[in-house]
Amino acid sequence: MFPIDLKSDTVTRPSQGMRKAMAEAEVGDDVYHEDPTVHRLEEKGASLTGKEAALYLTSGTMGNIVALLTHCCRGDAAIVGADSHILNYEGGGLAALGGILPLAADDSSGIIPPEEVVRFCRPSNVHFAPVTLLCMENTHNRCGGLALSPEEMEETVDQARKCGLLVHLDGARVFNAAAAWDVGVDAYGTLVDSVQICLSKGLGAPVGSLLCGTREFVERARFWRKKVGGGLRQAGIIAAAGLYAFEHNLPRLKEDHENAALLGSLLAEGGIEVERNAKPTNMVYFRIPVSVSETLPRRCAARGVLFNAAGPGRIRLVTHLDVSREQAAAAARIILEEVFSS
Ligand SMILES: Cc1ncc(COP(=O)(O)O)c(C=O)c1O
C-alpha cells in the first residue's frame, strides 16, 4: 500500500512486461535511421495524432524546444501561456537556445483566448519582434490538469491562423485530454502544426516523447534534435517501452481520472477547499493555509504519502498507474488527518 507517490505521473516504474519488451527490442543505430523499433514507435505516434510523421526524443522538454527551434528563427517572438510549462519549467530554453522572445499571454482560464492572440499580433513594424508561433498546452498542468476539448481549442487556433501564426501544442498529457473528452488524439493533432506527446507521464514509460507534424517539419526537426544532443543510437531499447505503453497503458487512463475524482471528493467532503475545473483529469489541486502547506508534505511523507506544494498554500496530487483506488482513498484519509491535526 505504501508509499503512495502522488508527486507526479512521471514517477511510475516500468512493469515486468514493459521491461521484457525493452530487453527483447530489435535495435539499430537511430542516427543512421536504422532502428526498426524507433520506426514503429514513430509511425504509431504519427498515426495516433493524425500527423504525417513523428520524431522520437528523450523528453517533453526536448520535444518542445526542438519544435520551437524548428518553427521559429532567432529574433522571432512566440506567444506562450503565462502559466504554461514551456514558459515556467523548461529553463527558458526558447530564449537561451533559440533567441526566441516569449510573449506571455493570459491563460489563467486554462486556454489562451483569441483576444490574447490578437493583442500580441501587432502589424509589421521595426519596433516589434515578428510573432510567428502560438504555443498551447493540453491538459493544462498549472490550471488543475484541465482538459480542453478540440472545439474549445479551435477558436484560438483559428485566430492564430488569421494572424498568420503556426501553432504548436504541448500535449505532454493530451492523451488524458482525449480520454476525458472521449475523442481520439488525432482530433487535437489535426488542429495544430505540431504536437509533442509524452510517453513518460500517464502512459508509464520510463523515458521518451514524440514530436509529430508534417514529414517536412519532422525532417527539419531531426536536424535540431541532433544539434541539441538528442540523436540516439540503439534507442529501440527505450522506444520499446513507448510501444508497450501505447498498447497496454493508453486504454486505462480513465482509471487515473476516476481515482483523482475520488481523492478530490473525499478531501472536499472532509472539509478541504479542493479546486474544481470544467474537465478534470488525473490531478487534484487544493488550498490550505500557507502555514499548513509549509509542513504538510513532510508530515504526510513520514506516513508514506508523497506530494509537493505547487506554491504557497496550494498542493498538487497526481494519480497514475502505480496508484490504486484503495491507495487514493488511503491518501485522502492521511491528508485529512494531518491537515486537521495541525
Ligand atoms: C505540460 C508539460 N509539458 C512538458 C513537460 C516536460 O516533460 P519532461 O519532464 O519529459 O521534459 C511537462 C513535465 O512535467 C509538462 O507537465
The ligand as an SDF file (V2000), in Angstrom:
LIG
                    3D

 16 16  0  0  0  0  0  0  0  0999 V2000
    2.7360   20.2470  -19.5970 C   0  0  0  0  0  0  0  0  0  0  0  0
    4.1250   19.7150  -19.6400 C   0  0  0  0  0  0  0  0  0  0  0  0
    4.8700   19.9060  -20.7270 N   0  0  0  0  0  0  0  0  0  0  0  0
    6.1280   19.4540  -20.8200 C   0  0  0  0  0  0  0  0  0  0  0  0
    6.7020   18.7470  -19.7990 C   0  0  0  0  0  0  0  0  0  0  0  0
    8.1420   18.3210  -19.8990 C   0  0  0  0  0  0  0  0  0  0  0  0
    8.3170   16.9530  -19.9330 O   0  0  0  0  0  0  0  0  0  0  0  0
    9.7160   16.2910  -19.4610 P   0  0  0  0  0  0  0  0  0  0  0  0
    9.6910   16.2570  -17.9870 O   0  0  0  0  0  0  0  0  0  0  0  0
    9.6580   14.9360  -20.1060 O   0  0  0  0  0  0  0  0  0  0  0  0
   10.8060   17.1290  -20.0130 O   0  0  0  0  0  0  0  0  0  0  0  0
    5.9630   18.5120  -18.6250 C   0  0  0  0  0  0  0  0  0  0  0  0
    6.5820   17.7680  -17.4920 C   0  0  0  0  0  0  0  0  0  0  0  0
    6.0220   17.5820  -16.4510 O   0  0  0  0  0  0  0  0  0  0  0  0
    4.6440   19.0270  -18.5470 C   0  0  0  0  0  0  0  0  0  0  0  0
    3.9030   18.8620  -17.4370 O   0  0  0  0  0  0  0  0  0  0  0  0
  1  2  1  0
  2  3  1  0
  2 15  2  0
  3  4  2  0
  4  5  1  0
  5  6  1  0
  5 12  2  0
  6  7  1  0
  7  8  1  0
  8  9  2  0
  8 10  1  0
  8 11  1  0
 12 13  1  0
 12 15  1  0
 13 14  2  0
 15 16  1  0
M  END
$$$$
